[in-house]
Amino acid sequence: MKRRAGAVLLAVGLLTPLPMTAIAQETSAPATSLFPKAKPDRAPTIAPAAEAAPAQPTATSVPNTSPQTLTGLARLTGAGVTIKDRWRGTAIDISMTRTVPWRVFTLDDPQRVVVDFSELDWAGLDLQGLIAASDRITDIRAGLFRPGWTRLVLTLSSPMVVEKAWMTGASANDDTATMHLELAQSSLAEFAATIGAPDSAVFAQSAPRPMPSPKTRQTGFGDLVVVLDPGHGGIDPGAERDGVVEADLMLTFALQLKETLLRAGGFKVVLTRERDVFVPLEERVTIARRAGADVFLSLHADALAQGRATGATVYTLSDEATDAASQTLAERHDREDILAGVDLTRQSDEVALVLMDLARTETTPRSEALADTLVEGIHSATQSTYKSPRMKAGFSVLKAPDIPSALIELGFLSSPRDRKLLQDENWRKKAAEGIRDALQYWSLQDAAKAERLRQ
């Protein structure tokens, strides 16, 4: 079969308006326009699955457009996901309890195949077993992508394009719906011609909301607006050791810290996520700015593949990481953002850089003072800090030029000692109280410095 290469790789399936609230909230388009009509020479972008798929589907097939009502949540069934390497390609089948809308496309750096589904639960998926089953797939991630949509990401060892993609619906003899995906080896040029997410009203970004006016510097009076950013989430679980998952642990701590701050009074607290959902790094900073944040704190508990390290570390932004370990961590956090299809390195222009540099002239020393105070607060409360607790790195969540920001690595999941402490509610309570005390002290000192500058 001859493969078509284009700027966008498209999926195959049925088109029908779906009565789904989550989708309707994503776009201002009327319900009947959520799924574009199929054209004879191009398969549709988004594919609600078929009652019955053609026996030999191709990337240029014109799908059946008979209506189908889709409600509820689909779950994996039977074998769930199977992967089989074939001569010059790989076949992937995903079995589920019912048909759901889907789309498939490829992304580069690293080379990936991405499949999005409307409300498919990935519970029970054996990721390590699937990776071991294929020589052409080096990593697999699955999880919630955005409200109402979940995502499967397949990292490729070499370029492959989607040769066929279709879904077979339940029949009288089989109550299982199956998504079929056939990948074929390709050249770099062929792969490059297919990368990019398909255009669709369903997945289009919502119209930009007007940004609030620039926030004035806090004066020590009124509530201090603190935005807590539990690292990772959803498709990106972060570090994992002995059943402890960084994304879950940091969400638990963020909620505990929020309660500690609110009980103290004088704080308004906003979380970038309050459940296990993926939030792109850029969006985390946007949430902070919309909340009118006085302080942005990103919470993590990473793991090192080699070497030993224990204790909390507080990072501020640096153009160049202070050491090799910091550089590795920064690269890792940024790469997780690429998995969701957002490449932060392509957003800046010369004017934006100049404006950000001007803003950081004031913000950087405030962030440095904040980080120093956080180290003192955490150490005073827990006596658990890294041998070099103040470090710098290029973490994307610290790049807001107008908000004093710090990233707190509460400990290392690769350390049995830290792992035990991080799971101890009493230790987390002490750490939260140390951060609370640090924020109170910093707020007073920061306001006093601002007053001296005004005089």
N, C-alpha and C positions, 0 to 999 in steps of 0.2 A: 504494500500500500504506500502511496506517495504521501508524505507528510507536508502540511502547510506550515510555513513559518511566517509569523506576523508580529507586529509590535505588541499585541496582546494575545495571550493564550485563552481560549474560550471553552466553556463546558457544554455538554449536551443534555437535553432533558425536556420536560414539559413546561409550558408557561401557563400560569393562571394567577389571577389576583388572590391574595391570601388574607383572610380576616385575622391578622396578627397585630395586636396592639403595639408590641415592641418594634415591629417594622414600621408601622404607621408613624410612630414618634420619631423615627430616624429621618424622615423626609417630609417636606411640605407638599409633595406631589400627591394627587388624588390616588385612591387605592388602585384604580384600574391602570395606572401608569407605572406602578412599581416594577413590573416586569415587561421589558420592551418586546415588541412582536418580533418573531423570527424572520430572518431574511433568507431567501433561497441560497445565497452564497456565503452565509455566515451563521454559525451556531449561536444560540442565545447566551447572554452573559451569566444569568442566574438560572438555575435549573431546579424547580420543584420536580421531584422524581416522578417517573412514569408509572401508570397502571401496568403497562407492559412495554418493554423496550424492544427495539428491532434486534433481530438475531445477529446482524453484522453492523453495529453502529460505527459511524466514522465521524471524524471531526467536522465534516461538512453536511451531516445529516440534518434534515428538517424534522423537528420533533412533532409528535402528536400534541395537539393543544386542547384535548378534552379536559373539562374542569375536574377538580378534585379538592375536597375540603380537608385541610390539614390542621389538626389541633393537638395540643398536648405535647409530651416530651418523648422522643425516641430514645431507646436504649440499645446498647450492643446486645446481640443475641448469638447463640451458637458459638462458633469459633471467634466471633467478634471481628478481629482484623487478621487477615492472612497475607503474607508476602512471599512470593516465589520468584527467584531469579530465573530468567529464561535466556535463551541465546539472543544476545544483543538487546536485552531489555529486562523489565521487571513487571510482574502482574500483582496488583493489590486488590483484594476484595474486602469490603466493609459491610458486615451483616448487622441489620438493625430491626427493631420491632415494627417499624412503619416507615413509609417514605417521607422524606423531608426535602425542602429546598436546599440546593447546594451550588457551589461554584468551585472551580479549580484553576490555578494559575501557577506560574513559576517566578522565583525571585533569585537574585544573584548576590554574591559576596556575603555568605557562602551560597553555593548553588542549592536551591531548595524547590520542592514542590509543595504547594499549600492547598489544602482542601478545607473549605468552610461549609458548615452545616447549620441549618436552623434548629437549635435545641436538640442536639444529639449528646446524650450523657456518655462520657468516656469511662465511667466506673468499671473496674475490673480489667482494664487494658494492661497487658504485659509488655511494657516498653522494651525491657532488656531482652526478652525472648524474641521479639520482632526484629530488633537490631541484629541479634545473632543469626537470624534466619536469612539475612541478605548480605552479600558482599558489596552491593552497590548503594546501600543506605547506611550512613555512618551514625546518624542520630535521629531520634523521633521524639517529638513533643506533642502533647495533646491537652487541651483545656479550654476554658471559657475565653473567648476573644473579645466580645462585647455583649451587653445584655441581649439575650435571645439568640446568640450565635456562638458556636464553638468551632475550634480550629484544630486541624491536624497538620503538622509541619514535618516534612521528610527531608533531611539533609543528605545530599547526594555525594558520592565519592567521585563521580565524574559526570559530565553534562548528559542529561536525558530530557527529552521533551514528552509531553503528553500526547500519545498517539491516538488513544481512544479513551473516552470517559462517558459512562452511562449508568443509569440506575434501573434495576428491574424491580417492579412492585410485587406485592403479595398476590398469590394466585390461589385457586381452589385446592391445590395440592401442597402449597407451601405458604405459610403465613409470615415468612421472612422477606424483608426488602433488602436488596444488596446493591451497594455502590461498587461498580467495576472500574478500575483504573489501569490502563496499560501504558507503561513508560518505555520509550525506545531510546537507545543510545544515539547521541548526536554530536556534531562538532560544536566547538565553542561559538562559532558564528551562528549556527542554527539555534542554539540555546539562547544566545543574546537577543535574537530576533523575537523571542516569545515572552521575555520577562515583563512583568508588570501586572497589577491587578486589573481585572476587567472593569469598565465603567458601568455603573448601575445606580439607579435612584435609591435602591435598598441600602447600598453600602456607601453612598456619597456622604461626605462630611456635611454636617448641618451648617446652615448659614452662620457666618461669624457674628457673635454678639458684640455689641459695642463695649470696648474696654473701659473700666472705670478711670477716673482721673488719677494722676499720680498720687500715691499716699504720702502724707507728710510724715516726717520722722517722729517716732514715739517720744512722748514727753515725760513718761513716768507716771502720768495720771490716766485714768481710764483703763479699760481692759487691754492687756497685751495679747494680740492676735497671734496664736501659734499654730502653724500648719505642721502636722505630723505625717510623715510619709513612710508607711510600712513597706519596706522594699519588696520587690518582686510581686508574685500573685498570678493566679490563673494559669496561663500556658507556661509561665516562667516561675517555677517553684523556688529557684535560688539554690543555695547549698543544701545538701542532704547528708546526714550521718546517723546511722543506727535508728532509722525511723523518724528522726527529728528533721522537719522541713523548715528552712529559713523563712519562707513566705508565711507559713502558719504561725510560727513562733513570734515573728515581728508584728503580726496583726494582733496577737494576744497581748504583747507588751504595749503596743500603741494604745489599745483600748484601756489598759491598766494605767498608763501614763496620763491619758486624757482624764480619767476619773480623778487621779491624784491632783492634777492641775485645777480642775473645776472645783474640787473640794476646798482647795486653798483660797479660792476667790481671786479676782483680779486677772483672770485669764479667759479668753475665748479660744476654743480649740476646734480645729477643722482637720479631718483625716482625708488623705487623698484616696483612700479606699477603706471600706468597712466590711468587706467580705473578700472571698478568694476570687478576685477578678484581675485580669491584666489591665494595667493602666500604662500607656506609653510614657516614657520619661519626659517628653515634651509636655504632655498633658498634665503631669504632676506639677510642674512649675506653673502652668497656666492656672490650675486650681488654686495654687497659693496666691497668685497675683489677683485673681478674681475675689478671693476671700479677704483681700487687703492685709496680707500677712505682714506682721512685724518681724517674725522669725520663721525660718523653714528648717525643720530637722528631719533628715532622712535616716531611717533606722534599719540596720543590717546586722547580720551575724554570719560572716562568711566562713569559708574553710580553705585551708591551704593544702595543695596536693603533696607538697614536700616541705620538710622543715617543721619546727615546733614553734608555736606562738600562743600566748594566752593573754587575757585581759582586754579591756576596752581601749579603743582608739578613736580619736576624733579628727576628722579630715576637713580641711577647707580647700577651696579651689586653687589649683596651680596649673599653669600652662604646661609645665613639665613635672611628672611625678618625682617625688623626693627620693625614691629608690625603686629598685626593680620590682619589689613586691607591690608597691603602690601602683606602678604601671600596669602590672598584671590584673589587679583588681579593677582598675579603671577600664581596661580593655574589655574585661568580662562584663561589667555592667552595661557598657555601651553596646556590646554584641547582642545582649538580650533584647535591646530595643529594636535591632535590625530584624529579629525573628518576627516581629509584628509588622514588618514592612515599612518602618519609619527610619530613614537615614538622616540623622541629625547633622552629619558633616556637609550636607548639601544645602543648608538653609541660610547660611550667613552671606552677606555681601559687604562691600567695603564701608558703606554708610552705616549699616547696622553695627559693624565692629567698632567704628569710631564712637557711636552713641553709647554702646555698652561699656567701652573703656572709660568714657567720661563718667558714667554712672558708678562704675566700680571704684573710681577714685575716692568716693565717700564710703561705699559699701564694704570694700575689702578690709580696711582696718576694723570696722565694726564686726565683721565675720570672724576676724582673727581674735578679737577680744572675747567674742561669744564662745569660740572653741576653747580658748584657754580657761574660761570660767567653767565650761562643761566638764573639762578634764578634772578640775579641782573638785567640782561637785560630785562627780561619779566616784572619784578616788576617796573622798571624805566619807561617802556613804557606804561604799562596798570594799574599799582597799584592793580593788581589782582593776588595774589598768596595765596596758602593755608597757614594756620597757621604754619605748619611745611613743608616748601616747598622743603626741601632737604631730600630725603628718599632713601632707598635701598631695592631691591627685587631681586628675582631670575628669572627675565624675560629672556626667551630664546634668544630674539633678541639682548640682551646685552652681549652675551657670546663669541663674537669674541675676542680672546685673544690679537690680534695685532692691533686693531682699537679703538681709544678712542670713547666710545659710551655712549649715554644717552637716556632715554625714557622720553618724555615730555607729561604729562597729562595736556592738555591746560585748562581743567576745568571738571566739572562733569555734565553730561546730567541730572542727578537726581536733580540738583539744578535749579530752574526756573531762577534765576539770571544768572548763568553761561550759561544756554541754550540760553537765550536772547543775551548775549554777543557773544557767539560763532557763532550765526547766523547773527551778525552785521558785515558787510564788513569793516566798518571803524575800529572797534575794532580788527578784524583779521589783518588789515593792520598795526596797532600799534604793535600787538604781533609779526608780521613778522619782523618789523623794530627793535624791541627789541632783537630778536634772531640774526638778522644780526649784530647789534652792538656788541653783546656778542661774536659771532664767530670772528669778526675782532679783538677784544681785546684779546681773548684767543689765537689766532694765533700768535700775537706778543709776548705775555708773554711766550707761550710754546716754541717758537723759541729761545727766550732769555735764558730760562732755559737749553735748549739743548746746546747752545753755551757755557754756563758756565760749563756744564758737560764735554764738549770736552776739555776745557782748564784745 
